[in-house]
Amino acid sequence: MQLFDVYPLNNITITKAKGSYVWDDQGEQYLDLYGGHAVISIGHTHPHWVKRIEEQLNKIAFYSNSIKIPLQVQLAEKLGKVSGKEDYQLFLCNSGAEANENALKLASFHTGRKKVVAFSKAFHGRTSLAVSVTDNKNYVAPVNETDNVIFLPFNDEKALEACFKKQGDEISSVIIEGIQGVGGINVAEVSFLKKIRSLCDQYGAVYIADSVQCGYGRSGKFFSHDFAGVNADIYSMAKGMGNGFPIGGIIIAPHIKPKHFQLGTTFGGNHLACAAALAVLEVMEEEKLLGNAVMVGKYLREELEKIEEIENVRGRGLMIGFDVPEEIKDLKKNLLLNQKIFTGEAKPNVIRLLPSLALKKRDAEHFIEAVKEEIEKMKSA
């Protein structure tokens, strides 16, 4: 049997990882500024994370949600404390797509409505409903197409107001990333998020804050939506939540009431996943990683802005993007091949930085020097 070939692969086999570094099967060391799609939040194989999982594995790895799992309660309490959303409710699942799927479904249950507002360049996952609110025709199969999704321009308050004025009584929810990741590190404006909150209040719709990539401290606040100073009704989470162990979840405002059998999952909230997620929050607190994301992210953005050849540096915390003009279009590839540095991209010309929140300043400095060196090589070629 062969693997189903859906991923374009770099010809690299990673066999070891520690902190912000990974090593291939030839012993070559790489600086990881992509974190496996923003997943590595506290650093690869963090010792506390490893210990937490090992200890739990020796007790019980899995049982279903038909019994009490105290670790889920502990995770909810810790998450509420660290995120500042202590009065919210937690539902656990396995991935970001599943988190958004459940958020959209719950909003529809709550309102009794079908319409969903999403935005240009949005990415919310690849499962049925999540991909329907994703703005990329390459990902949406014919079976996923629905008339229930309304796509509007990102950060366009007038278009949003007009939509609600016309169809507000049919709109179940508005789903928005605080910072679009796959779409190219596009930051939702504070006034736009406030407008979403006010219109959802006015028309009885649910505000869903997709925090799968831009949450869990990556922006320097626990949720990037928090920069707007308003609360969403549902926040979806996943990537950084388990530092590589599969886990996702939604937190739900207290006015949305649960019913038995309304949502469900086989593997979500299992013992091992909860142990991994608790370890992440414990390390984030102990090592003050939100503050580090602010400090190192600020340094990276300021230094990148000084490099004349790159354009439109943007983002918050350690979620950073910049545009690469045609004359240096090979920058990402050359950083990997020549400098042994992993970065991400957004088509057609954006480099994305999504490193561990524990990234050290010296590693950020090394990256800046590497960017300058590769640009000079391309200019002189």
N, C-alpha and C positions, 0 to 999 in steps of 0.2 A: 504493500500500500504506500502511496505517495501523499505528501502533504498537499492540501488544497492551496494553490498558489495565488494568494490574494495580497501578500505583503512584498513590496520591493525591499530587498535586504541588502545591507552592507555586508561585505565579505569579512566579517569579524565574528569570532566566537568568544563571548565573555565567560570566564570560568571562575572569577573571584571578584569581590567588591568590598570596599571599606570606605566609609565616610563619603567624600565626594569623588572617589577614584574607583575605577574598575580596571581589571587586567584580562587580557585575552589569553588564548591557549598557547601563545608563543612567549608569554611573559611580558608583553608590551603593556605599559601603563597609560591610561587615558584619564583626563579630567572630564568628569560628567557634569555638564551644565544643562542637561535635558531631563535627567532623573526618570527616564523611562516614561515619557509623557506626563511629567509633573507628579509622578507617583511617590518618589522618594522624598519624603518630607523631613525626616530627622537624620538622614544619612544611611547609606547602605550598611546592612548588618550591624546596626547599633547594638552594643553589648546588652543594654537593658532590654531592648526589644527581643533579642535572641533568647535571653534568659527567661523572660515572661512566657514566650511561646514554648520553650523547652519544659518549663515547670508545668504548664497547663497540659502539654502533650502527655506527660507522665501521669496525669490525673484522669482526664476525659477530653477527647478531641471533639466529639459531636454527640448531641442528641437533639431530637426535634423540638419545635416550639410547642409541643403538647405538654411540656413540664416547665416548672419554674427554673429559670437560669439566672442566678444572682449576679453573674457577671454582666448581664444586660442592664440590670438596675444600676450597678456600679458605673458602667459606661455612660448611662443616661445622666447620672448625677455629676460625673466628672465633665462630660461634654457641656452640660448646662452651665457649670461653673466657669469653665475656660472660655466658652463662647459668649457668656453673658445672657444666655437665653434660658434661664433656669425654669421659667414657667411653661416652656414648650414641652411637647411630647415627642418621643423618639420611636420611629419604626425602622428596623434594620433589614437590609437586603444585601446584595452581593456586588453591585456595580453601579456606575453612574447612570448608565442607560436605564437600569432597573429602578434606580431612585427617581429619575425623571418620569418614568412610566407610571410609578405609583403616585407621584405628586399630581400629575395630570388627571389620573383616574380619581384620586381622592377629591380634587377640586370639582370634578364633574358630579361625583356623588353628592358633595356638599351643596352645590348650587342647583343641581338638576338641569344644567345647561350643557350644550355641546361645543360651542365655538371656543377656539383658543387663539390668542394673539401671540405671534412670535415675530422675529425680526430678521432683516437681511443679514446674511453671513453667519446666522446662528448655527451652532452645533450642539445638539442635546442627546445624542446617542444613536444607536443603530437598530434598536428593537422597534416594534411596530409603530407605537404611538410616538415614541421619542424621535424616531427618524422622520415622522410626518411633520414635526415642527423644526426639522433641520433644513437649512436652506442650501442644499446641495443635491442637484438632480442625479448625480452619480451614485448617491447612497440610497435614493428613494425608489424602491421597486414599485411596479404598477399596483400591487396589492396594498401598498402603504399609502397610496394617494387618497386624499379625502377633501371634501369641501368644507370641513369643519375648522380648518386652519387658515388664519388670516395673517399674511406676512406684510409687515410694515417696515419703512426705513428705520434704521437704528438711529437713536438720538433725535428723532423728529417728533417734537411735542405736538405740533399742529396736526400731523397725520394721525397721531394717537387719539387726540381729542375728537377729530372728525369721525374716526372709526367708532369710538364709544357713543358719540352722539347719534350715529346711524344704527348701530347694532348692539348697544350697551346691554340691553335686556336679554340678549342671547349669549353674551360672552361669559364663559365659565372661568377663564383664567388668563393671565398674562405671564408668560415665561421669558426670563431674560438672564443672560450671563452678566455678572457685574463687570467682568472683563472678558471679552470674547477671546477664546484661545485658538481653536482651529481657524476661526475667521481672521486671525492676524493680529492679536493683542489690541483690540479696540476697546477703549474704556468707556463704560456707560457714564454719561454726565450726571452729576448730582441732581440737577434740576429735572432731568428726565426720569430718574428713579423716584423722585418725589412726586412727579406728575403721575406715574404709574400707581403709586400708593393712593393718591387722592382720587383718581378715577375709579380704582377698584373699590374704594370706600363708597364713592357716590353711587356706583351701579351694582354693588354687591358681588363683585368678581373677586377671585383669589389671586393674589400676587405671589408667584412662584419665583424664588431667587435661585437660579441654577448656580450652585457654588462648587460643582464637581471639580473644576480645574482651578478656579479663582478663589476657592475657599480654603479653610483649614490653615489660615495664617499666611498664605502665600503673598497676599497683598500688603502685609504688615498689620492689618486688622484681621480678626478671625474670619469674617466674611467680607469680601470686597464691597458688597452692598452696604455695609455699615458706614461707609464714607458719606452716604446720603443722610444719615441720621434718622432714618425711618425703618420700621420693622416690616419684613415680608410675612406672609401667612404661612408659607412653607419654604424651607431651605433644603436643597438636595446636596448630598455630599458623596464622595467616594475616593478619588485618586489618592490624596495624601493621607487619608483616614487610617490606612493600615500599613503604610510604608512598604507596600509591596504584597502584603497579605490581602486577598480579595475580600473587601467589605464595602458596603455602601449604606446609605440611610437617608431618611428625610426627618427633619424636625418640624413639628406642626403646632401652630398657635393654639392656645387653649380654647378658643371659641369654636374650633372644628372638632366635633365629638366623634369618637370611634364607635364602631359597631362590630360585633363578632362576625368573622368570615368576610368582612369588607375588603381587607388586604390579607396577603399571606405569602409565605416563602418556605421552601424546604431548608435551605442551607443558611439563610440570612440570620445573623445574630448567633452563630454557633460559638461554642466555647473558645476555640482557637482564635477565631476572628475577633471576638471581644477582648481576649488577652492581648492580641497585637494592637488593637485600637487603643486600649487603656495605656499600653506602653508608649504609644505615640504621644498621647496627651500629657503623660507624666514627664516625658523628655522635653516636650515643648515648654512646659512650666519650669522645670528644673534648669534648663539651659537658656531660658528666655529667648526662644527662637523667633518670636514675632519681632522683638526689638532688633535682632540680628538681621532679619529680612529687611527691615526699614533701613538700617545703617549700610549694609553691603549693597542693597539695591540702589540706594541713593548714590553711592560711589560709582557703581556701574553705569547708571544713566548719565551722570555728570561727565564721566570720562568718555563715554560713547558719543555724547553730544559734541565733544571737542574734535572728533575725527571727521574731517570735512567730507570724506568720500562716502559716508553713509548718511542716510536721511531718516527723518521722522522717528527719532527715538521716543518711545512711549512705554507706558505701563505703570505699575505700582509694586513696591516691594521687590520680591524676586520673581516677578512675572513681567518680563521685559521683551519688547520687540523693536526691530528697526528694519527699514527698507534697504535693500541692496540694489543699487543701480546696475544697469546692464554691463558696464565696463568692469565690474568686480563680481559678476554673477556667480563665479565659482568659489566665493569666499567660504561658504559652509562646507563644501567638499574639501577645500584645501585645509581648513582648520582641522578636519578629521584626519585627513591623510598625512599632512605635514606636521601639524602641531599636536596631534593625538588629543583633540578636544571634541567631545560630543556636544552638538547644539541641535535645536529643532528648527522647523521651518513652517511657513504657511504659504501656500501657492498664491501668486507666482514668484514673489521676490522678497519675502519676509523671513528673517532669522528670529527664532524664538528662544529665549533663555528661561528655563524652568528648573533651576538647580535645587538641591537640598536647601532647606531653610537654615541649615547649619554651615552653609558655605563660608569659608574663611576669606578674609579680605586679601590675604596673600594669593589665594587662588584666583580671585577676581582681578587682581593686578596682573597675574600671569596671563589671563585671558585677554586683557586689554593690550598688552604688549604683543601677544600672538596675532591679534587682529591687525594691529599696525604693521607688523612684519609681513603678513600675507598680502595686505593691500599694497605695500611697497613693491613686493615681488611682482604682482600683477601689473602694476603701473609701469614697471621697468622692462617687462617682458616684450 
